[in-house]
Amino acid sequence: MPEKKTLDRAKQDKREGKSPSTQAGEFVHEEIEHIRKGKHGAKSTKQAIAIGLSKARRAGVELPAPKKGKKATRKKAKKDLTAAKKTTKKAPSRTRSKAVKKVLKRAGSQSASKQALSRQAKSAAKKRTAKDRSAAAKKAARTKGPRQRSAAAKKAARTRARKSSH
C-alpha cells in the first residue's frame, strides 16, 4: 500500500495536467526510498522501477501497459489496471505477503544506489532516438511554469558550459 504523501503528490501531478508516467514517478521514487532505507531490497534497478509502476497502476494512475516487452509484463500491467478499478478489494494472503517480503529483504539495496540509477537512466536513454528525446524535452518545456522553465534553462546552460570546458 502506497504512503499517503505519495498518493497526494501523484494526485497533485494529475491536477497540474502532468502525464501518467510523471504521476507514476512518485511511486517509483517511494520504492527507491524504501530500498535505500532497508525496508526491503530489489535484485535490480529495473525490478525496483517495476514494483513502483505496479503500485501506481493499482493506485489508479492511468498508466497503460507497455507496447513492447515481455508478454508476462503486459499481462501483469493489465491485471494491475483492473485491480485499481475494483471497488471491493480482497485482503492479500498473509503467507504470500510474508514470503515476498522475506525474498525482497534478502535482495540487496545496491539497486537503488545513485550509480545504479544513473546506469539505468543512461541505458534507457540510449534506446530512445534523438527525435523521441527532443519531443519529450519540448513537451516538458510546455508543461512547466515560467519559474521551472527558467530553472531548467539555467541548468541546461550550466551543463553546456561544463561539457564545452572538457
Secondary structure, DSSP 8 states (H G I E B T S, - for coil): ---HHHHHHHHHHHHTT--HHHHHHHHHHHHHHHHHHTS---SSHHHHHHHHHHHHHHTT------SSS-HHHHHHHHHHHHHHH-SS-----HHHHHHHHHHHHHS-SGGGSHHHHHHHHHHHHHTS-HHHHHHHHHHHHHHS-HHHHHHHHHHHHHHHHHHHT-
